[in-house]
Amino acid sequence: MENISKSVTLENVWKVFQDPQSGKDITAVEQADFVIAPGELVTLLGPSGCGKTTTLRMIAGFELPTRGRVLIGSEDITFLPPNRRDTAMVFQSYGLFPHMNVFDNVAYGLRLRKMPEKEITEKVMRFLGMVGLDALAKRPPSRLSGGQQQRVALARSLIVEPAVLLLDEPLSNLDALLREQMRVEIRRIQKSLGITAAYVTHDRVEAMSLSDRIIVMNKGKIVQIGSPHQVYRDPASAFVAGFIGKVAFFPAEVAGVDEHCTVKVRGRTFTLPRFSPGLKAGDSALVMCRPESLTLLPPGEGILDGRVTTNVYLGHSIESFVSTELGEILVQVDNPDARQIFAEGDAVSVSFIPELTKALPAGKE
């Protein structure tokens, strides 16, 4: 398969629906502006109802924007029907034809294009080999596992060689182990083909493990775009911080801002290298702490006292859940064989490593 991937561009795209009961307008997507580069896999991530699937459906042509433009490469496809767009979509429901075997399901799009049968056979078997199903070509979908059915759906979409592959929560029907395996397969195949892909999920682990970049959405708006590393380590808001991973927030007051941000937390002063633009002295803030940025100390030596309620042993680390007046806090203790481990029921004190935290404005999404 030659590399035919193209960019996807959304320019100031809005989607407004009308409530059939009240007649009021409901904004599902507001001012979506982004570019997916050729060969890039970008995930649209957010809670249910945030507009991510509507955005994907506007790229596919199943929904038309109320305002704005959608382009594939340099071509404006905003109002083209789905069958005239150089895209293929993998749905949450696999949508396999039950009366066709695996081979015929994958061959369906090629036969619509009137490709010679000999070429169809060669191409179908090549793509089934790519997803590890060449030995099951004659099997009906009813005799396949969920993971195998998802592989067939993926091969059927890829075989027509679209410029853009669209995936709408394709792994949500699979169990945890199969989801993990399919994440690896999708990433491997997408990169080997160099195809441009947009992937919708509400699962942060999927987004983090699959994506070149993540577009985080909330209430119809794009709230941050960045690499998995960027959105995890440097979230733009408390919402992004909480949605993209486990986090604890310490209320703070900004004491000063220059190259760093100086904050006061529970009577102690800390200098943080990362902070949100616009913070100034006197502002209320939240110090965002990931589990690996927190430490456990004997009572009274840290910022916040508490008690260990549960320890979860993970081999390379231990997750300690600590009950505090600010709620339960998760502390990740790496290399536990070389560290002091507090037992369940022990009184402890929680502190943080300033270099691994970020100051965010309080009370803002």
N, C-alpha and C positions, 0 to 999 in steps of 0.2 A: 504494500500500500504506500503510495507516494505521499509525501507531506503536503497536504492541501489545506492545512488549517488556516483560519482567518481570524481577525480580531472581531470582538463584539463590543459595540459602543451604545450606551444609553445616554441621550442628551436631554436633560430636564424632563424626564418622563414622569407623568402623573397618571393614576388610575382612580377614577371616581365612580362608584356605584350608586344607584338610587335604591333606597330602602323601599321594597314593594308595599309595606304596610303604612309607614309614615310619609313616604314620598320625599324624605330628606336625603341629601347627598352624604355619602360615606366615603371618605378618602382612604383607599386601601394602600396606595403608594404615592409618596409625595417627593417630588423633585429628585428622582433617582438619576445620578450622574456618575458613570464609571466606564472604564475600558478594560476588557479582558484581552490580554495580548495573545497573539497566535501561539498555540501550543501550551497555553497556561491553563491550569485547573483552579478555578475560583469557586469558593463555597459561599452561598448565601445562608447565613446562620441567624437564628432568632427564635423567639417563642412563637407559639401558635397564634395566628392572626396578625403577625407583624408585617406581612406583605411579601414575604420571600417567594412563595409559590406563585402569587400573582405576577411578580416580576419575571419569573422564569417563563410563565405562560405567555407573557407579552413578547419575550424573545422567540418563543416557539410559534406564535401567531394564533394561539387559542383565545387570547384576549387582546383587544386593541387599546392602545393608550388613549386616554382622554386628551392628553397634551404631550408634546415632546416627540422625539425621533428615536428609532431603533435601527442600527446599521450593522451589517455583517460585512467586514472589510470596508470598502468605500460605498457599498450599495445600500441605499435607503430601503429597508424592508418593512417599514412601519405598518403599512396596510396590506401587505401581501398575505394571501392565505397560507396556511401551514405547508401545503404540498408544493408551494413555489419558493420555499425557503430552503437553504442548504443546511438543514438541521435534522437531527434525529433525536428522539426522546425515549428515555427509559423511565417507565412509570413505577409507582409504588406497587400497583397490581401488575403482575408480569404480562398479562394480556396475550398469552400464548393461545394459538388456535388448538382446541382440544382434539379436533378431528385430523390434525396433521402431526406427523412425527417430528422429531427434533430437526432433521435435515430440511424438511419442507417448511417448517416455521422460519428457519434462518434464510432459506432460499426465496421466501415470498417476495421480498422487495426487489430482488434481481429479476424474478420472472415478470413482475410488473413492468420492468424496464426492457423486457424482450431480449435479455441476454441469451446467447446460445447455451444449450443444456450442458455441453462439455465444459464450458467456462464456468457455469454455475456450479457444477460438481466440484471442480478443482478449487474454486474460491470458497465454497461452503466448508469443505473439509479442512481447508487451511485455517479458516476462522474458528471452526470447532476445535481444531488442535490448539489454537491460541488460548481458548478458554478451558482446555482440558476435557472436552466432551466428544472427541472424534470417535471414540469407541461406542458412543450411545446414539449415533446418528439416526438409527431406525426405531428408537424407543419413543413411545407416546409421552406427552407431558405428564399424564396422570401417574406415570411410573418413575418420575423424577422427584428428588428431594427439593426443598425450597431453594437451597443454594444452587442446585443444578438448573432449576427453572430460571433463576436470576441470571445465570451465565448464558443461557439460551437467549434471553431477552437482550442481554448486552451484545452478544454476537450478532443478533438480528439487526440491531441499531447500527453497529459498527460496519457491517458488511456493505452497506450502501455508500460508504466512504463520505460521510457528511463533513462539511467544514467545521461544524460545531456540534458537540454532543451535549445534550441536556439530560440531567438526571434528577428526578423528583422523589426524594426520600426512598431510593431503591432498595435499601437494606432494612427498612423498618419492620418487615414481616419475618425476619430471620432471627434465630436465637443468637446469644452473645458471641459464641465461638464462631459461628458462620459469618456474623457481621465482621468480626475481626479478620477472618480469612479473605472475605470479599473486598474489604477495604484495601488490602494489600494487592489483590488481583486487579482491581479497577485502577489503582495508581500505577501498577506495573504496565498494564496494557495501554493506558492513556499516554504514558511517557514514551513507550516503545513506538507508538504510532505518531506521536507528536501532535495529537489532536487537541483542539481548543475545547474546553469543557466547563460547563456551569453546573454546580451540584447544590441541591437544596437539602438542608437538614436542620433539625433542632438539637442534634446530638453534638456536643462540643468535642467529644473524643474523635468522632468521624471528621469533623472540620479540621481539627488540629493535625490529624494523621494523614489526611488526604491532600491538603490544599497547598498551593503556592502562595495564595493570598486568601484572606477571609473578609467578606463583607458582612458586618454585623448590622442587623436591622432591629428596630423597635418602633412599634406604633406607626408603621408605614414609612419611617424615615431611616436613611442610612446614618448610623451613628459613629462608625469607624470602618476604615479599610486599611488592612495591613497584613503582613506575614503572620503566621501563627506565633512566631516568637514576639513580634511587636505587640499584637493584641493581648498576649498573655503577660508579658513583662511591662508593657507600657500602655495600659488601657486608657482610653480617652475620658472615661467616666466611671462612676461607681456601678452603673448598670452593666457596662461592658466587663468590668472586673469580675462582677459576680456571675455573669452568664458564661464567661469563657473558662472559668475554673474555680476551684475552692479558694476562699479568701476570708480574711478577718479584717475588720475596719476598727481603727482606734480614733475616736474623736480627738481633734487637735485644734490649736490656735496658731495661726501663722505669725511668727515673731519678726520675720524679715525675709526679703528675697533679693538675691543678686545672682551670682552664677549657681548658687544652691538655694534651697529653701530651708529656713530655720523654723522648726515648729516646737511648740510646747505640748507635751503629752503627759497628763496626770502629774504635773509638777516637774517634769524632766524635760531638758532641751536636747533636740536632735537636729543634725544637719543632713538633709536628704538631697542627693544629686538629681533625682528625677521628681518633677512636679508639673502640674497643669499650668499652661500659659494663663496669665491673667490673675493668678493668686497674688495677693499683696498683704502687707502687714495688717494685722487686725482681723483678717478673714477667718471664718470657721472652715476647717478642713477635715478630711479623713485620711489617715495614713493606711494605705492599702498594703496588706501583708499576705503573701502566699504561704502555704504551710511550710515550705522549705526555707522561708525567710524568718521563721520564728524559732526561738530557742526556749528551753525549759531550764530554770534555775531553782535553787532552794527558796523557800518562802521569804518574801521581803526583799529579794535581790533584783527582781525584775520590775516591770511596769505594772503588772496586773496579777494579783494572787488568785489562785483557784485550786481545783483538785482534779487529779486524773481520774476519769470515770471508766475509760476503756483504752486498752492497748491492742492494736491490730498489727501482728507480725507479718511482714511482706518479704522477708529474706534480706533484701538490700536496704530496707528501711523499716522503721516502726512508725505507725500513725498513732499518736496519742491524742485522745479527745479530752479536753480540759473544760470543766464547768467553771464559769466565771460570772461576775455580775454583769458583763456585757454579752452573756450568752455562751454557748458552747464554741470553743475554738479548737481547730485541728492543727496540731504541730507535727511536722514530719521530721523524724530523727534519722538522718542518714548514717550509714556505717555503724549500726548499733553495737557491734562487738567492741568498738573502740570508744564508745560514748557512755556517759552515765544514763541509765534508763530508770525513770521513776515508775514505781509499780502502781497498779490500779488502787485507788484510795489514798495515794500520797498527796500531801499538800505541796504545791509547787508555785512558781511565779513565772509568768510569761514575759519575754522580751522579744525584740526584733533586731535584725541586722539592717541598719539604715540603707546600705548600698543596694539592698534587694527590695526596697519598698518604693512607693510613689505617693506623693501628696496630691489628693484630689479635692476639688471643691465640695463642700458639704451641701446636701439638699438638692443636687442637680443630677439629672439623668445623663 
